[in-house]
Amino acid sequence: MIEQFVFDMPTRVLFGAGQLKNLHKEQLPGKKALIVISHGGSMKRHGQLAAVEAELDKAGVEHVLYEGIRPNPTNTSVDEAAKMANDEGCDFVVALGGGSTMDASKAIALVATNEGSCWDYSPSSTGGQKTPTEKPLPLICITTSAGTGSEVDMWSVITNDQTKEKTGYASMFPTMAVVDSDLMMSVPANFTAYQGMDAFFHAAESVINVNEHVVGEMFALKAIELIAKYLPRAVADGSDKEARNNMAIANTLAGYYMLCTSEHTMEHALGSAHPKLVHGAGLIMISHEYFNFFAERKACEEQMVKMAKAMGVADATSGKDFVAALDKLIADVNCSDLKMSDNGITREELPGVVDVYHKVWGGNNDADPVKLSDEDVLGMFQRSYK
């Protein structure tokens, strides 16, 4: 096969423990920043916000704060923050937090410079599907979690408060990213696991994606190797600096050339009506049945063997070896007992989740090794249900 692809990663990355302290030395993209954080208060409690404000002060940059982002960020908060950016005369955005904050900030930067509201630009079935006419505000992403890769990719995932629809936007690449593992040390064990497995699935889905290519596979397989080795350590001991640093590397690598398959679409459909469902946890719940479906059909044996070997299974020969390694990793990070029922999901609603599956991400689910029917998707949900 003769491959063709475009390699374009425009985000400048400051990587490594302590790198936040160098932010003021960089050429920042404006004179007044809208700092965006979550509504939970952790960025204040653990000192990350004060550290960022100090860096902006050293750089002579004014700043105002928006702190209304929730997990599974909504179109309402995006529109509210974009209005604040314009009212305050901000000329760039600083996202401080995990994937929800960074995703929301991409949409905020876009809406701030374009007419209308956030959902006008959604590719979802109820979205306006408009194409932005103006460049978004520049964005600096300072990630405090090792999971989403949002600091280096172009995607944002937003939930519509009214329609309960959760979908992705191909919005923008951040101008700059700070990936400083010192900022990740306070993440609790369970969220360390959820976030790390999210990064794992970004990589694993990319490897089996029919559109994958040699450069994307290179990033993804290294991310899988690092996560399998270091995520159990980071979960067991959050103060393990080596583990945190390597998880930060894996997270960012998995964000490069992220080519998700329908596993992510399935989870977003599941989480659309259950905004408190943590994204990584939802992925874990369906992952065994999802990957086992392809393993049983020998649909991507070569790719699954590559992943199993990256996870340390030296004698791997089949997709089932990868599934076994995945199950072990999930057990090693104490996530084998996650249940949909504990998150308010009922077995009776699963057929309706399949309907939502066709609405999110523009309804395009053509990247799997085998085209999934509605019966296939429903079967995976039902077999995953606890």
N, C-alpha and C positions, 0 to 999 in steps of 0.2 A: 504494500500500500504506500502510495506517495502522499505524504501529509502536507497540508497547508494550514497555517495559522498565523495570527497576528499576536506578537508579544508586546504589550503596552502596559506597564505598571508605573503610573505617574506619581504615586505617593512616595514622598521622602520619608524614610523610616529612621527614627532614632531608637536603636534597640539596646537593651541591657539594663541591669540593675543600676539605679541612680541616674538614668538619663534625663529624667524630668528636670533635674537641676541645671541642665544645659539648654533648656528651652529658650531662656532669655537671650542666649547668644545667637539664636537663629534669626534669619530675616523673616519676621512674621508678616502675614499677608494683609494687615490693616492696622488701624489706629484705635478701634473700639470693638471689643469682643462681646458677644452674647455667650456667656458660659451656661451650658445646659447640663443639669444633673437630674437624678431621679428624685422622687418625692419621699423616699424612705429615710433620708438623713444620714446615710452611712458615709457619704463623702465628707460631711462635716465632722462626724464623730471620729473618724479615723485619720483626719488631717489632710486628706488629698486635696480638698477644695482650697484650704489655706495655702498649701504648697503651690498650687497652680496660680492662685491670685498673686502670690509673692513673685513668681516668675514673670507674670504680665506686668506687675509694677516695676520690676527691674528693667523690663524692656520699654517702659514708658507707654504702655498700652492701657487705655481705659477699659473698664469692663462692668457689665451688669449681669445679674443672675436670674435664670429661669430654672425653677426646681419642681416642675410638675410632671415629669415623665414617670410613668408606671411601667411595670413589666407588661410585655405585649403593648407597646405604645399605640396611642390612638390618634385618629385624624383630628379630633378636637384639640388635643394638646399641641399637635404640630401647628395648627392654624393659630392658636393662641400665642405660641412662642414666636412664630413668624411675624405676627403683628407687633409683638414686643420688640423684636429686632428692628423693625422699621420705625416704630415710634421713638425708640432710643437712639436711632442713627447708627446702629452697629454695621460695620462693614466686613466682619467675618464672624464665624461661629467656632466655639471651642466645646467639644463634647467630652465630658469627663464621666466615665463609668463603664458599664458593660455594654452588651450588644443592644439592649433596648434604647439606651441613651444615644449611642452612636447611630443606630438606624433612624431614630427620630430626628437627630440633628441633620442628617442628610436631607430628609424631607423638609425640615425647617429651612435649610439653606436654599432649597429649590423654590419653595412657596414664597419666601421673602422677596424674590426677584421676579416672580411671574404672577400674572393675574389669576384671580380665583382662589380656590381652596385646595387643600391637600388631595381630596378624593377626586378632583377634576383630572388628576394625572395618573390615577390608578388604572392599571391594565385589567383589573378584575371586571367581572360581568356587569356589576352595578357602577363601575367607575366611569369617569369621563373619558379616559383613554387619550387625553390630550398630550401633545408633544410640547414640552417647554420651549419658549421662544428666546428666553434669556438665560445666560449662564448663572448657575447658583452662586451664592456667596462662598468664598473660600472657607474650608473647614479643616480644623485641626482635631484629630481624634486622639484622646489620651485614654487608653484602655486600662481598666482595673480588673479585668477578668481574662482568663485563657479559655476561650470558647468559640466566639462567633466569627472571628477573623474580619469583623466589620471595619476595623481600622485600615484595611488595605483593599477591600473589595468595593464594588460600586452599588451593592444592594442595600435596600432598606425594607423592612417588613413592618407594615402598619395595619392596625385593626380599625375597622369602621364601627364607631360606637352605636350607630343606628341600625345597620344591617347585620351586625355581628359577623362581619366578613374580614378575614385576615389574609393579606396578600402582599406580594413583593413588588418593589419598584426598582427598575434599573435607573437609579437617580444620578449618582455622581461618585467619583473617586475622591477621597479626602486629599487635601493638599499636602498634609503632613500627618504622620502618626508617631506617637510616643508609646513604645512598648517597654515598660519598665516593670520588671517582676517585683520590685520592692512595693509597688502599689497593689499587688495581688495577695500579699501575705495574710491579709485579714479575712479573706473569703472563707466562709464556713465549709466544713468537709462535704456536706451534701451538695452544696452549690458548686464546689470544686469538681465533684464528680459529674454533675449535670452539664456543666460548661465544657469540661474536658471531653465528654462523650459527644457533645454537639460538634466539637472540632473533629473528633474521630469520624463521625458520619459525613461531615463535609468531605473529608478525604476519601473515605470508602465509597461513597456515592460517586465521586469523581472518577475513581479507578474503574468502576463498572459502567460508567456512562458511555453510551455509544459514540459520543462526540469527543471523548478524551483523546489526548495526544501526548507525545513523548515528554514535553515540558511540564504539562500539568501532572502527568503521572509521577514525574520525578519529585515534585513538591509533595504530592499526596502520599506516596509511599514512605518518604522520610518522616512526614507527620505521623503516620500510623506507627512507625517504629518507635518514635519518641513517646507517643501517648501510651502505647502498650507497656513501655518500660517505666515511665515516670509518673503517670497518673495515679496508680495505686500508692506510690510513695507520697505524692502531694496530698492525697486524701487521708492517708494514715498520719501524716505529720505536716501540718500547714506551714510550719517554720523551716521546712527543708528547702533551703535556698537553691540547691542544685536542681531539685525536682521542679520547683516553681519556675526557674529560669528555662529549663528545657520544655516545660509545658507552654511557656510564653512563645518560644521558638516554634513549637508544633502548631500552636494556634495561628500564628501569622503565616506559616507555610501553607496550612490548610486553607487560608483565606485567598491565597494566590490561585488564580484559575479555578475557583470554586465552581464546579459543575454539578449541581444537585440533581438527583433523580426524583422519582415520585415519592420516596420515603418522606422527604421534607414536605411535599405537597400534602401527603396524608396527615402529617402531624399538624400542619397549619389548619387543615380542615377540622381536625379534632379540637384544636385549641380555639377555633373561631368563636364557639359558643361557651367556652370555658376559659376566660382570660386569666384565671389564676393557675392554670396548668403551666408549669415551667417547661419551656420548649425542649430542653435537653432531656428532661424526664419523660416527656411524651415520646420522643424519638426512641429512648431506651425501651419503653413499653412495647413498641411495635417492631423493634429491630430484628429479633430472632425470627419471627414469622416472615418478615420482609426478605431478609437475605437467604433464609432457608428455602423460600419459594424458588429462587433462581438456582440455588445449589441442587435442589431435587431435580430440576429440569436440565442441569448441566449447561446452563445458558451462558455462563461466563467463567468457565473453569480456570482458564489460564490466569485471568485477572484475580480471581479469588485465591488461587495458589500463591500468587505474588504477595497478596496482602497477608496471608497466613505466615509466609516466610518472613515478612517484615516484622511480624509479631513474635518471631522467635521459634516458629514451628518449622524446624529445618527440614524435616522429612515430609512436608505437606505435599499431597498429590491430588487433592480434590477440593471442591467448594465446601464440602462438609467439614474439612479441616479448618477452614476459615470460620465457619459458623461456631464450631466448638471453641475456637480461640476467642471469638467474640463473647460467647456465653461466659467463659472463664474471666475475661476482663470485666464484664459487668458484675460478676460475683465478687471479684477482687476489690471493686470500688463500692461494694455494699448496696447494689442497686437491683439485685435479682427479685426483690419482693415488691417492687413498685406496682401499683394497681390503678387502673382507670377508675374503678369504683370509689377509691379514696379521694378522687378529684371530682366527684359528682357526676361522672359519666355513667349512663345506663346502657345496658345491652340493647334496649329497645330503640335507642336513638341512632344506633350505628348505621342503619340504611340511609338515614338522612344525612349523615356525615359523608357518605359516598356522593350524594348529590352536591354537597358543598365542594367536594374534591374537584369537581369539574369547573368550579367558578374561580378558585384562587389561582394565582400565577398566570392569569390569562387563559386558563383551561388547557395549557399545553403540557402534556405528560408523555412526550415521545422519546425520552432519553434513556428509558430502561432497556436492558438486554432483551427482554421479551415484552411485547405490548400487553398491558394489563387490562382485563375486562372489569366491568363493575363487580361481577361475581368474584373475581380474584381479589379485588381490593376489600370487598366486604368480608370475604373469608379470612383475610389477614387480620382485619380488625376483630372479628369474632374469635379467632383462635388466640389472639393476644389478650383478650378480655379477662380480667380477674376482678 
